[in-house]
């Protein structure tokens, strides 16, 4: 009888001359052995240390392969008891099944699963205050269940809007009434609400170059003509925007921490941008995706604060500061536009799940949100420093950008292809070139989030990314 505590015998052939990376060969061999029943359901796998010694590879390479198999539901870790093949495997995807999610391929992946190393837009999953949140969520569920049964306020719960207004006054210097705030299901919902309320279809829009691909696509789908305006060390080149499209209705910008380059809009450019909007009766859509969450120093005041704020529509989100799974964001609307926005929200885009709103309101009111942000700043600073140490030898030029890094590559490099190779190793960097509208002038590189690089995995993740580049150089 086979001893279930004894690791199964694993036969893996690693060919150093094979074009596929070693990590990919190991992953595919284990994947096939599990699917074909060679590694039986419920059997124990060798430890990553033991298998690495057997194959003569880095321990991190085995960890990455194991992580990929775990993400697919084929194996699971049981702490000190080891790593095991799942007793029930997920069904095999049909080769003839029609693929219906192709439009999603260019956006953030994976969906509805644990975040991968370097994945952009996802905060530190391991550092979220789950116990505190669980208590508040439970109280919110009870409060919601025992409350009135009429339709909820489409602008969002009054308590949450009041807490957001108070928080913005301190952290972003935005002075607004709670009735100017509309709660949304996130950034995309807020942007669509804004474009619909402005009746922007058929108009021109400034878009940062490079800039957030999803934001650009929202503008296009809403019927706007996108005018890419270059970004330099001072942020958006406003004068060039005026030269190219002074008659644009909106300018979609990330002035606090430009995505993806991380630069801050200079004071002169801020004045020029606000002056253009006032002169042309245009609107500035401020994507404040990180809010005050800035690792180095204090965040600059929002465009929606101070002089000129009457032409600024401020969009915020809790996705980067708390979790994208909340599906919660907000729009701060200038007073002259409030009625249009409220009508659109009431008829087409009402505020989302009331239970989540109640829980977030309590999270803000009790001071947990500010404490969480302070802890995240310290944690992200440590993780960024560690990532720079591991990656600096492979990437001579690395730029600091918000909660991530931009690792620059030669102009001849195919960063999109390298990203595909990295995905095969269970990593999720983004290709810098895909953030450009004009492919002929696109810079090449990796956009690397540092938020989910834990102490026990950062070395392996960086080593695997370095291997991707090394394999390309040899090729």
C-alpha positions in Angstrom: 0.0 0.0 0.0 1.3 3.5 -0.9 2.1 5.7 2.1 0.1 8.9 1.6 2.6 10.8 3.7 5.5 9.9 1.4 5.9 12.3 -1.6 5.0 10.9 -4.9 7.7 10.1 -7.4 8.0 12.9 -9.9 9.7 12.3 -13.2 10.6 15.6 -15.0 12.9 16.1 -17.9 14.6 19.5 -18.1 16.3 20.3 -21.4 18.7 23.2 -21.0 18.8 23.7 -24.8 15.0 23.7 -25.2 13.6 27.1 -26.4 11.0 27.0 -23.6 12.1 28.4 -20.2 13.0 25.9 -17.6 10.2 27.0 -15.4 7.7 26.5 -18.2 9.0 23.0 -18.8 8.6 22.1 -15.1 5.1 23.5 -15.0 4.0 21.7 -18.2 5.4 18.4 -17.0 3.6 18.6 -13.6 0.4 19.8 -15.3 0.4 16.9 -17.7 1.3 14.4 -15.0 -1.7 15.6 -12.9 -4.2 15.7 -15.7 -3.1 12.3 -17.0 -3.4 10.7 -13.6 0.4 9.9 -13.3 0.3 12.0 -10.2 -2.9 10.7 -8.6 -5.5 12.8 -6.9 -4.7 13.2 -3.2 -1.0 12.4 -3.6 1.7 14.5 -2.0 4.2 16.4 -4.1 7.9 16.8 -3.2 8.8 20.0 -1.3 10.0 22.9 -3.5 13.4 22.5 -1.9 13.6 18.8 -2.6 12.4 19.1 -6.2 14.7 22.0 -6.9 17.7 20.0 -5.7 16.6 17.0 -7.8 16.4 19.1 -11.0 19.3 21.4 -10.2 17.2 24.6 -10.5 16.5 27.5 -8.2 14.0 26.9 -5.5 12.0 30.0 -6.7 11.5 28.4 -10.1 9.7 25.5 -8.4 7.6 27.9 -6.3 6.4 29.7 -9.3 5.4 26.4 -11.0 3.6 25.3 -7.9 1.8 28.7 -7.6 0.5 28.4 -11.1 -0.8 24.9 -10.5 -2.5 26.1 -7.3 -4.1 29.0 -9.1 -5.6 26.5 -11.6 -7.0 24.4 -8.7 -4.8 21.4 -9.4 -2.7 21.4 -6.2 -3.0 23.1 -2.8 -0.5 23.9 0.0 -1.3 22.5 3.5 1.4 24.4 5.5 3.9 22.1 7.2 2.0 19.0 5.9 3.3 19.8 2.4 1.8 20.3 -1.1 -0.8 17.9 -2.4 -2.7 17.2 -5.6 -6.3 18.2 -5.2 -8.7 15.3 -4.7 -11.1 16.7 -7.2 -9.7 18.4 -10.3 -11.5 21.2 -12.2 -12.9 20.1 -15.6 -10.8 20.4 -18.6 -11.7 23.3 -20.9 -13.2 22.1 -24.2 -10.9 22.8 -27.2 -14.0 23.4 -29.4 -15.7 25.7 -27.0 -16.2 29.2 -28.4 -14.1 31.8 -26.7 -16.5 34.6 -25.7 -14.2 36.8 -23.6 -11.7 38.0 -26.2 -12.4 41.7 -25.7 -11.1 41.2 -22.1 -7.7 39.9 -23.2 -6.1 43.3 -23.3 -7.2 44.3 -19.8 -6.2 43.3 -16.2 -6.0 39.6 -15.5 -6.6 37.3 -13.8 -10.2 37.9 -12.7 -11.9 36.7 -9.5 -8.8 35.1 -8.1 -5.8 35.9 -5.9 -3.5 38.6 -7.4 -0.3 37.6 -9.1 3.1 39.1 -8.5 3.6 42.5 -10.4 -0.2 42.7 -11.2 -1.1 46.4 -11.6 -4.1 47.9 -9.8 -4.3 45.5 -6.9 -3.4 46.5 -3.4 -1.6 44.2 -0.9 -3.9 41.3 -0.5 -2.0 39.9 2.5 -2.1 43.2 4.5 -5.8 43.9 4.3 -7.4 44.1 7.8 -9.8 41.2 7.2 -10.9 40.7 10.8 -11.9 44.3 11.3 -13.6 44.4 7.9 -15.4 41.1 8.7 -16.9 42.6 11.8 -18.0 45.8 10.1 -19.4 43.9 7.1 -21.5 41.6 9.5 -22.9 44.6 11.3 -23.7 46.3 8.0 -25.6 43.1 6.8 -27.7 43.1 10.0 -28.4 46.9 9.7 -29.4 46.6 6.1 -31.6 43.5 6.7 -33.5 45.3 9.6 -33.9 48.7 7.9 -36.5 50.1 5.6 -37.4 48.4 2.3 -37.8 51.4 0.0 -35.4 52.1 -2.8 -32.0 53.4 -1.5 -30.7 56.8 -2.4 -29.2 56.5 -5.9 -26.5 59.0 -5.0 -25.3 56.6 -2.2 -25.9 56.4 1.5 -25.9 59.8 3.2 -23.5 58.5 6.0 -20.9 57.3 3.4 -21.1 60.5 1.4 -20.6 62.6 4.5 -17.6 60.5 5.5 -16.1 60.8 2.0 -16.6 64.6 2.0 -14.9 64.9 5.4 -12.0 62.7 4.4 -11.4 64.6 1.1 -11.4 67.9 2.9 -8.4 66.7 5.0 -6.5 64.5 2.6 -7.1 66.2 -0.8 -8.1 69.7 0.3 -11.4 69.4 -1.6 -14.2 71.5 0.0 -17.5 70.0 -1.1 -21.0 69.3 0.3 -22.0 65.6 0.7 -24.7 66.2 -1.9 -22.0 66.9 -4.5 -20.8 63.3 -4.0 -22.2 60.4 -6.0 -21.2 56.9 -5.0 -20.4 54.6 -7.9 -19.3 51.0 -8.5 -15.8 52.1 -9.3 -13.7 54.2 -11.7 -15.3 52.9 -14.9 -18.8 53.6 -13.6 -17.8 57.0 -12.5 -16.3 57.8 -15.9 -19.3 56.6 -17.8 -21.6 58.6 -15.4 -19.5 61.7 -16.2 -19.5 61.3 -20.0 -23.2 60.6 -20.1 -24.0 63.6 -17.9 -21.8 65.8 -20.1 -23.4 64.4 -23.3 -19.9 64.1 -24.6 -20.6 61.8 -27.5 -19.2 63.2 -30.7 -16.8 65.6 -28.9 -13.0 65.6 -28.5 -11.1 64.5 -25.4 -7.5 65.0 -24.3 -5.9 61.8 -23.2 -2.4 61.5 -21.6 0.2 59.8 -23.8 1.0 57.3 -22.4 -2.2 56.8 -20.5 -4.5 54.2 -18.9 -5.7 51.9 -21.8 -9.0 51.2 -20.1 -9.8 54.9 -19.7 -8.9 55.5 -23.4 -11.3 52.7 -24.4 -14.1 54.1 -22.3 -13.7 57.4 -24.1 -13.8 55.7 -27.5 -16.8 53.5 -26.7 -18.7 56.6 -25.4 -18.3 58.1 -28.9 -15.5 60.6 -28.2 -12.5 61.3 -30.5 -9.3 60.8 -28.4 -6.5 63.3 -28.9 -3.3 61.8 -27.3 -1.3 64.6 -25.6 2.3 63.8 -24.6 3.5 63.6 -21.0 6.9 64.7 -19.9 8.7 65.3 -16.5 6.2 68.1 -15.6 3.1 66.1 -16.6 0.6 66.7 -19.4 2.0 69.1 -22.0 -1.0 71.5 -21.9 0.3 73.9 -24.6 0.5 71.0 -27.0 -3.0 70.0 -26.1 -4.3 73.6 -26.8 -2.4 73.6 -30.1 -3.8 70.2 -31.2 -7.4 70.4 -29.9 -8.3 73.6 -28.1 -11.9 72.8 -28.7 -12.0 69.5 -26.8 -14.8 69.1 -24.3 -12.9 67.1 -21.7 -9.4 66.3 -20.6 -8.9 63.0 -18.8 -5.9 63.4 -16.5 -4.0 61.8 -13.6 -2.4 64.9 -12.2 -1.4 63.6 -8.7 0.6 60.5 -9.9 0.5 60.1 -13.6 -0.4 56.6 -14.8 1.9 55.0 -15.7 5.0 57.3 -15.4 4.3 58.5 -11.9 5.1 62.2 -12.5 3.2 65.0 -10.8 1.6 67.8 -12.8 3.7 70.9 -12.2 2.2 74.1 -10.7 2.5 76.0 -14.0 0.9 73.2 -16.0 -1.9 73.0 -13.4 -2.7 76.7 -13.8 -2.5 76.3 -17.6 -4.9 73.4 -17.6 -7.4 75.0 -15.3 -7.1 78.2 -17.4 -7.8 76.4 -20.6 -10.9 74.7 -19.1 -12.3 78.0 -17.9 -11.6 79.8 -21.2 -13.1 77.1 -23.4 -15.9 76.0 -21.0 -14.3 72.6 -21.1 -14.2 70.0 -18.3 -11.3 68.4 -16.6 -11.9 64.8 -15.4 -9.4 64.2 -12.6 -8.7 60.5 -12.2 -7.4 60.4 -8.6 -6.8 56.7 -8.6 -4.4 56.6 -5.7 -5.7 59.6 -3.7 -3.4 60.5 -0.9 -1.6 57.1 -1.1 1.8 58.3 -2.1 4.9 56.5 -0.9 7.3 59.4 -1.2 6.3 62.5 0.7 2.8 64.1 0.8 0.4 64.0 -2.1 -0.2 67.3 -3.8 -3.7 68.9 -3.4 -6.3 67.7 -6.0 -7.1 69.8 -9.0 -10.7 69.9 -7.6 -9.4 72.0 -4.7 -8.9 75.7 -4.8 -9.2 78.2 -7.7 -10.6 76.6 -10.9 -12.2 73.7 -9.1 -15.6 74.6 -10.7 -14.4 73.1 -14.0 -13.1 69.8 -12.4 -14.9 66.5 -12.0 -13.1 64.4 -9.5 -13.3 60.6 -9.7 -12.0 58.5 -6.8 -12.1 54.8 -5.9 -11.4 52.5 -3.0 -10.0 49.8 -5.3 -6.3 50.7 -4.8 -6.6 51.9 -1.2 -8.8 49.0 0.1 -9.8 46.4 -2.4 -11.2 46.2 -6.0 -13.6 43.5 -4.8 -15.5 46.2 -2.9 -16.7 47.6 -6.3 -16.9 51.1 -4.8 -15.9 54.6 -6.0 -17.2 58.1 -6.0 -17.5 61.2 -8.1 -17.2 64.8 -6.8 -19.4 66.9 -9.0 -19.2 70.7 -9.4 -22.3 72.4 -8.1 -23.4 73.6 -11.5 -23.6 70.0 -12.8 -25.1 68.3 -9.7 -28.6 68.0 -11.0 -27.6 66.4 -14.3 -25.4 63.9 -12.5 -28.1 63.0 -10.0 -30.7 62.5 -12.7 -28.3 60.1 -14.6 -27.5 58.2 -11.4 -31.2 57.9 -10.5 -32.3 56.7 -13.9 -29.3 54.7 -15.2 -26.4 54.3 -12.7 -27.6 54.2 -9.1 -25.1 53.6 -6.3 -24.2 49.9 -5.7 -24.6 47.5 -2.8 -25.9 49.3 0.3 -24.3 46.8 2.7 -20.9 47.5 1.4 -21.5 51.3 1.6 -22.6 51.0 5.3 -19.5 49.0 6.1 -17.1 51.4 4.4 -18.8 54.3 6.1 -18.0 52.8 9.5 -14.5 51.9 8.4 -13.9 55.6 7.6 -15.7 56.9 10.7 -13.8 54.8 13.1 -10.4 55.8 11.7 -9.5 52.4 10.3 -9.0 53.8 6.8 -6.4 56.3 7.8 -4.5 53.8 9.9 -4.6 51.3 7.0 -3.2 53.9 4.6 -0.3 54.7 6.9 0.6 51.0 7.3 0.3 50.5 3.5 2.7 53.4 2.8 5.4 51.8 5.1 4.8 48.4 3.7 4.9 49.5 0.0 8.1 51.5 0.7 9.8 48.3 2.0 8.6 46.1 -0.9 9.7 48.7 -3.5 13.2 48.9 -2.0 13.4 45.1 -2.0 12.2 44.8 -5.6 14.7 47.4 -6.7 17.5 45.4 -5.2 16.4 42.3 -7.0 15.8 43.9 -10.4 18.4 46.5 -10.7 21.0 44.2 -12.3 18.7 43.1 -15.1 17.1 46.5 -15.7 19.6 49.4 -15.8 16.9 52.0 -15.9 14.0 51.7 -13.4 11.6 54.5 -12.8 9.5 54.8 -9.6 5.9 55.2 -10.4 3.1 55.4 -7.8 2.7 51.9 -6.3 5.0 50.4 -8.9 8.1 50.5 -11.0 8.6 51.1 -14.7 11.5 48.8 -15.9 12.7 50.2 -19.2 13.7 48.0 -22.1 15.5 48.7 -25.4 13.3 50.2 -28.1 13.8 47.0 -30.1 12.3 44.8 -27.4 8.9 43.3 -27.8 7.6 44.0 -24.3 4.1 42.6 -25.1 5.7 39.2 -26.1 7.8 39.2 -23.0 4.7 39.9 -20.9 3.1 36.8 -22.4 6.2 34.8 -21.4 6.0 36.1 -17.9 2.3 35.2 -17.7 3.3 31.6 -18.4 5.4 31.7 -15.2 2.6 33.0 -13.1 3.6 36.7 -13.2 1.5 39.6 -14.3 3.5 42.6 -15.4 2.0 45.1 -18.0 3.6 46.1 -21.2 4.4 49.8 -21.3 4.0 50.0 -25.0 0.3 49.1 -24.7 -0.3 52.3 -22.7 0.5 54.4 -25.9 -2.0 55.3 -28.5 0.7 55.8 -31.1 2.6 52.5 -31.4 5.3 54.0 -33.6 6.5 56.3 -30.7 5.8 53.9 -27.8 8.4 53.3 -25.2 9.2 49.7 -24.3 9.2 48.3 -20.8 7.4 46.5 -17.9 5.0 48.2 -15.6 5.5 46.3 -12.3 3.3 46.7 -9.2 5.1 46.1 -6.0 2.1 45.8 -3.8 1.8 42.0 -3.7 5.5 41.1 -3.5 5.5 39.4 -0.2 8.7 38.7 1.8 8.4 35.0 1.1 7.9 35.4 -2.6 9.6 38.5 -3.8 12.9 36.8 -4.5 11.3 34.1 -6.6 9.1 36.5 -8.5 12.0 38.8 -9.4 14.2 35.9 -10.3 11.6 34.5 -12.7 11.2 37.9 -14.3 14.9 38.2 -14.7 14.9 34.7 -16.3 12.4 35.9 -18.9 14.8 38.7 -20.0 17.8 36.4 -19.9 16.0 33.9 -22.1 15.2 36.6 -24.6 18.8 37.8 -24.6 20.1 34.3 -25.4 17.5 33.9 -28.2 
